């Protein structure tokens, strides 16, 4: 299986955009999507507090699954059940369930209410995904586990360590799933399991690793695992505020995983069940947005075709260019030549402009124009005086630059609004456009 990860804890696309993207995923070689909803799920009743104001409706969730089915994509919902639960524990209502009172990252596994809450969250998500045969329970990066008083007491009374405590909670979650939802198969990330000695917990496992995974795989064979998945990345791993996807970095990641895949047959009876191509949209619920989905479609296409072809062969390259309507791809420069014909290509080109030119063109105007430095310094602006003769020498140039960028940004905003909800558009502009454009706006305001 080749699942493409949709991380909806940031920049969740409108369903109308997914209608364009799903057929492309299927044509590029994906046969499933791993959907991490977080606050975009239409939680009901007691859980309604968890919903984003822009959460998908129940009809949207149904539509997403119909689209997936239409394009032969298996839907695997992902529900975090231990760490990465800021979207739950940030609410006052659930604050008492934190492992460490100050931090909203991780659940305290010793409070009975934690499991009760997880059962109702899992039930609501699974109820709306009756066609799904898999569920992913996250369970990675349980920061601060073992630091809370309840955990310290538990470890001293039970002569246990963080590992046994972690497994105890995971077994409770798995116990609930196997009892309530017969036949549903479970995936989880494996980073926390690596610190745990060879045990006999039999779940299917996703090795989310740098591809130095072979020693871990041997350990999992000894622990009785029958199948593993690997998790690569097509975006969202090169910096929390990364705006542009580095193509060669992600291609190399997939080429490394292909090498690990060649080792798996020697580890029989262990078999490789699938690969998840992760595409993180935020590092956690509180961090800024990293690359938007339209920006990383060339990367996703390259990575999927690399897996399908066993390398980035000439065939793979040709197919990527044909499917995306591009003339060529420069891997090292992370650029694509050609107009492109993929969903969101307008946003792709416009973000390229922002990334490559916005900051530089404004800095150039403000820093290199000697008339601004000499006759319109911060001091002049603060005290509101200046010689009109000298100001006119740079005025028309600055006004033109300002108008050009404002007009460009209006178009960009309109394109983003076709794909995203207003909160995403606002956040992306605040992070990537306004810090630079505001300097120009302020200068123009003072000049006028």
LINRANOR-V212186 format. One record per pair of residues at least 24 apart in sequence whose C-alpha atoms are under 10 Angstrom apart, sorted by the first residue. I is the first residue (numbers start at 1). GAP is how many residues later the second one is. Records with the same first field share a line. If there is no record, write none. Layout:
BEGIN
I = GAP / GAP
END
This chain:
BEGIN
1 = 28 / 29 / 30 / 31 / 32 / 72 / 73 / 228 / 271 / 272 / 273 / 274 / 275
2 = 24 / 27 / 28 / 29 / 30 / 31 / 32 / 71 / 72 / 227 / 228 / 229 / 271 / 272 / 273 / 274 / 275 / 302 / 305 / 306
3 = 26 / 27 / 28 / 29 / 30 / 31 / 32 / 70 / 71 / 72 / 73 / 228 / 271 / 272 / 273 / 274 / 275 / 301
4 = 25 / 26 / 27 / 28 / 29 / 30 / 31 / 69 / 71 / 72 / 227 / 228 / 229 / 230 / 271 / 272 / 273 / 274 / 275 / 296 / 300
5 = 27 / 28 / 29 / 30 / 31 / 71 / 72 / 73 / 226 / 227 / 228 / 229 / 271 / 272 / 273 / 274 / 275 / 276
6 = 27 / 28 / 29 / 30 / 31 / 71 / 72 / 271 / 272 / 273 / 274 / 275 / 287
7 = 27 / 28 / 29 / 30 / 31 / 71 / 229 / 271 / 272 / 273 / 274 / 275 / 286
8 = 27 / 28 / 29 / 30 / 31 / 32 / 33 / 47 / 271 / 272 / 273 / 274
9 = 27 / 28 / 29 / 30 / 31 / 43 / 78 / 271 / 272 / 273 / 274 / 275 / 276 / 277 / 280
10 = 27 / 28 / 29 / 30 / 270 / 271 / 272 / 273 / 274 / 275 / 276 / 277 / 278 / 279 / 280 / 282 / 413 / 414 / 417
11 = 270 / 271 / 278 / 279 / 280 / 281 / 282 / 408 / 409 / 410 / 411 / 412 / 413 / 414 / 416 / 417
12 = 25 / 27 / 28 / 42 / 43 / 44 / 269 / 280 / 281 / 407 / 408 / 409 / 411 / 412
13 = 43 / 279 / 280 / 281 / 403 / 404 / 405 / 406 / 407 / 408 / 411
14 = 40 / 41 / 42 / 46 / 403 / 404 / 405 / 406 / 407
15 = 41 / 45 / 46 / 48 / 49 / 52 / 404 / 405
16 = 44 / 47 / 48 / 402 / 403 / 404
17 = 277 / 326 / 327 / 401 / 402 / 403
18 = 45 / 46 / 49 / 50 / 325 / 401
19 = 44 / 45 / 48 / 49 / 324
20 = 47 / 322 / 323 / 324
21 = 46 / 272 / 273 / 276 / 321 / 322 / 323
22 = 42 / 45 / 46 / 47 / 48 / 49 / 50 / 51 / 321
23 = 44 / 45 / 47 / 48 / 49 / 50
24 = 47 / 273 / 277 / 299 / 300 / 318 / 319
25 = 43 / 46 / 47 / 48 / 272 / 275 / 276 / 279
26 = 42 / 44 / 45 / 46 / 47 / 278
27 = 44 / 274 / 277 / 278 / 292 / 296
28 = 272 / 273 / 274 / 275 / 276 / 277 / 278 / 280 / 288 / 291 / 292 / 295 / 296
29 = 272 / 274 / 275 / 276 / 277 / 278 / 279 / 280
30 = 41 / 42 / 43 / 44 / 245 / 246 / 247 / 271 / 274 / 275 / 277 / 278
31 = 37 / 38 / 40 / 41 / 42 / 43 / 44
32 = 36 / 37 / 39 / 40 / 41 / 42 / 43 / 44 / 243 / 244
33 = 32 / 35 / 40 / 41 / 42 / 43 / 44 / 243 / 244 / 245
34 = 39 / 40 / 41 / 42 / 43 / 44 / 100 / 101 / 102 / 242 / 243 / 244 / 245
35 = 40 / 41 / 42 / 43 / 44 / 100 / 101
36 = 40 / 41 / 42 / 43 / 44 / 100 / 101 / 102 / 244
37 = 40 / 41 / 42 / 43 / 88
38 = 40 / 41 / 42 / 46 / 47 / 48 / 49 / 50 / 247
39 = 48 / 49 / 246
41 = 80 / 83 / 84 / 87
42 = 82 / 83 / 86
43 = 77 / 78 / 81 / 82
44 = 77 / 80
46 = 71 / 74 / 75
47 = 41 / 70 / 73 / 74 / 77
49 = 38 / 39 / 42 / 44
50 = 37 / 38 / 39 / 40 / 41 / 71
51 = 36 / 37
52 = 35
53 = 368 / 370
54 = 366 / 367 / 368 / 369 / 370
55 = 366
58 = 70
61 = 64 / 67 / 68
62 = 66 / 67
65 = 63 / 64 / 65 / 66 / 67
69 = 62
74 = 57 / 58 / 59 / 60
75 = 54 / 56 / 57 / 58 / 59 / 60
76 = 50 / 53 / 55 / 56 / 57 / 58 / 59 / 60 / 109 / 110 / 111
77 = 45 / 48 / 49 / 51 / 52 / 55 / 56 / 57 / 58 / 59 / 60
78 = 44 / 47 / 48 / 56 / 57 / 58 / 59 / 60 / 108 / 109 / 110
79 = 39 / 42 / 43 / 46 / 47 / 56 / 57 / 58 / 59 / 60 / 109
80 = 26 / 38 / 41 / 42 / 56 / 57 / 58 / 59 / 60 / 108
81 = 25 / 26 / 28 / 33 / 34 / 36 / 37 / 38 / 40 / 41 / 55 / 56 / 57 / 58 / 59 / 61 / 88 / 89 / 92 / 107
82 = 24 / 25 / 26 / 27 / 32 / 33 / 36 / 55 / 56 / 57 / 58 / 59 / 60 / 61 / 63 / 84 / 87 / 88 / 91
83 = 24 / 25 / 55 / 56 / 57 / 58 / 59 / 60 / 61 / 62
84 = 54 / 55 / 56 / 57 / 58 / 59 / 199 / 200 / 201
85 = 53 / 54 / 57 / 199 / 200
86 = 198 / 199 / 200
87 = 197 / 198 / 199
88 = 29 / 197
90 = 195 / 196
98 = 46 / 47 / 50
99 = 43 / 44 / 45 / 46 / 47 / 48 / 49 / 50 / 51 / 52
100 = 43 / 44 / 45 / 46 / 47 / 48 / 49 / 50 / 51
101 = 47 / 48
103 = 40 / 41
104 = 39 / 181
105 = 36 / 37 / 38 / 39 / 40 / 179 / 180
106 = 33 / 35 / 36 / 37 / 38 / 39
107 = 35 / 36 / 37 / 38 / 62
108 = 36 / 37 / 38 / 39 / 40 / 41 / 42 / 43 / 61
109 = 36 / 37 / 41 / 42 / 56 / 57 / 59 / 60 / 61 / 63
110 = 40 / 41 / 44 / 55 / 59
111 = 39
114 = 55
115 = 54 / 57 / 58 / 61
116 = 57
118 = 55 / 58
119 = 54 / 57 / 58 / 61
122 = 51 / 54 / 55
123 = 53 / 54 / 57 / 58
126 = 51 / 55 / 58
127 = 54
130 = 51 / 54
132 = 52 / 53
133 = 48 / 49 / 50 / 51 / 52 / 53
134 = 49 / 50 / 51 / 52 / 53
135 = 42 / 49 / 50 / 51 / 52 / 53
136 = 49 / 50 / 51 / 52 / 53 / 68 / 69 / 70
137 = 33 / 36 / 37 / 49 / 50 / 51 / 52
138 = 48 / 49 / 50 / 51 / 52 / 68
139 = 27 / 30 / 31 / 48 / 49 / 50 / 51 / 52 / 53 / 54
140 = 48 / 49 / 50 / 51 / 52 / 53 / 68
141 = 48 / 49 / 50 / 51
142 = 24 / 49 / 50
143 = 49
161 = 35
162 = 30 / 33 / 34
163 = 29 / 30 / 31 / 32 / 33 / 34
164 = 32 / 33 / 35
166 = 26 / 27 / 30
167 = 25 / 26 / 29 / 32 / 34
170 = 31
171 = 30 / 31 / 32
174 = 29
187 = 41 / 42
188 = 41
189 = 40 / 41 / 42
190 = 26 / 38 / 39 / 40
193 = 27
194 = 25 / 26
197 = 26
198 = 24 / 25 / 26
199 = 24 / 25 / 26
200 = 24 / 25
201 = 24
202 = 24 / 25
203 = 24 / 25
204 = 24 / 25 / 69
205 = 24 / 25 / 67 / 68
206 = 24 / 25 / 66 / 67 / 68 / 69 / 70
207 = 24 / 25 / 68 / 69
208 = 24 / 25 / 67 / 68 / 70
209 = 48
210 = 43 / 46 / 47
211 = 42 / 43 / 44 / 45 / 46 / 47 / 48 / 49 / 50
212 = 44 / 45 / 47 / 48
213 = 44 / 47 / 48
214 = 46 / 47 / 49 / 50 / 53
217 = 43 / 46 / 47 / 50 / 53
218 = 46 / 49 / 52
220 = 47 / 50
221 = 46 / 47 / 48 / 49 / 50
222 = 48
224 = 45 / 46
225 = 44 / 45 / 46
226 = 42 / 43 / 44 / 45 / 46 / 47
227 = 41 / 42 / 43 / 44 / 45 / 46 / 47
228 = 36 / 42 / 43 / 44 / 45 / 46 / 47
229 = 42 / 43 / 44 / 45 / 46 / 47
230 = 27 / 30 / 31 / 42 / 43 / 44 / 45 / 46 / 47
231 = 26 / 43 / 44 / 45 / 46 / 47
232 = 24 / 25 / 43 / 44 / 45 / 46 / 47 / 71
233 = 43 / 44 / 45 / 46 / 47 / 66 / 67 / 70
234 = 42 / 43 / 44 / 45 / 46 / 62 / 63 / 64 / 65 / 66 / 67 / 68 / 69 / 70
235 = 42 / 43 / 44 / 45 / 46 / 55 / 56 / 57 / 58 / 60 / 61 / 62 / 64 / 65
236 = 42 / 43 / 44 / 45 / 46 / 47 / 53 / 54 / 55 / 56 / 57 / 60
237 = 41 / 42 / 43 / 44 / 45 / 46 / 53 / 54
238 = 52 / 53
239 = 43 / 44 / 51 / 52
240 = 40 / 41 / 42 / 43 / 44 / 47 / 48 / 49 / 50 / 51
241 = 40 / 41 / 42 / 46 / 47 / 48 / 49 / 50 / 190 / 191
242 = 39 / 46 / 47 / 48 / 49 / 50
243 = 46 / 47 / 48 / 49 / 52 / 53 / 108 / 109 / 111 / 112 / 185 / 188 / 189
244 = 46 / 47 / 48 / 51 / 52 / 90 / 91 / 104 / 107 / 108 / 111 / 112
245 = 45 / 46 / 47 / 48 / 50 / 51 / 52 / 53 / 54 / 55 / 89 / 90
246 = 50 / 53 / 85 / 86 / 87 / 88 / 89
247 = 49 / 51 / 52 / 53 / 55 / 56 / 82 / 83 / 84 / 85 / 86 / 87 / 88 / 89
248 = 51 / 54 / 55 / 82 / 83 / 84 / 85 / 86
249 = 50 / 82 / 83 / 85
250 = 49 / 50 / 52 / 53 / 81
251 = 48 / 49 / 51 / 52 / 53 / 55 / 56 / 60 / 61 / 80
252 = 51 / 59 / 60
253 = 50
254 = 48 / 49 / 50 / 52 / 53 / 56 / 57 / 58
255 = 48 / 51 / 52 / 55 / 56 / 57
257 = 50
258 = 48 / 49 / 52 / 53
259 = 51 / 52
261 = 49
275 = 32
277 = 26 / 27
288 = 139 / 140 / 143
289 = 135 / 138 / 139 / 142 / 143
290 = 138
291 = 60 / 137
292 = 52 / 55 / 56 / 59 / 132 / 136
293 = 50 / 51 / 54 / 55 / 126
294 = 48 / 49 / 50 / 51 / 52 / 53 / 54 / 55 / 57 / 122 / 125
295 = 49 / 50 / 51 / 52 / 53 / 54 / 55 / 56 / 57
296 = 52
297 = 27 / 45 / 46 / 47 / 48 / 51
298 = 25 / 26 / 28 / 31 / 36 / 37 / 38 / 42 / 44 / 47 / 50
299 = 32 / 35
302 = 27 / 29
343 = 76
344 = 71 / 72 / 74 / 75
345 = 70
346 = 65 / 66 / 69 / 70
347 = 64 / 65 / 66 / 67 / 68 / 69 / 71 / 72
348 = 64
349 = 63
350 = 58 / 59 / 61 / 62 / 63 / 65 / 66
351 = 61 / 81 / 82
353 = 55
354 = 51 / 54 / 55 / 58 / 78 / 79 / 82
355 = 77 / 78
358 = 47 / 74 / 75 / 78 / 79
359 = 73 / 74 / 76 / 77 / 78 / 80
360 = 76
361 = 40 / 44 / 75
362 = 36 / 39 / 40 / 43 / 74 / 75 / 76 / 77 / 78
363 = 73 / 74 / 76 / 77
365 = 29 / 32 / 33 / 36 / 75
366 = 32 / 73 / 74 / 77
369 = 24 / 25 / 29
370 = 24
371 = 24
372 = 26 / 71
376 = 67 / 70 / 71
377 = 66
378 = 65 / 68
380 = 66
381 = 61 / 62 / 64 / 65 / 66
382 = 64
384 = 62 / 63
385 = 61 / 62
386 = 61
388 = 59
391 = 56
392 = 55
395 = 49 / 52 / 53
398 = 42 / 43 / 45 / 46 / 49
399 = 41 / 42 / 44 / 45 / 48 / 49
401 = 39
402 = 35 / 38 / 39 / 41 / 42
403 = 38
405 = 28 / 32 / 35
406 = 31 / 35
409 = 24 / 25 / 28
END
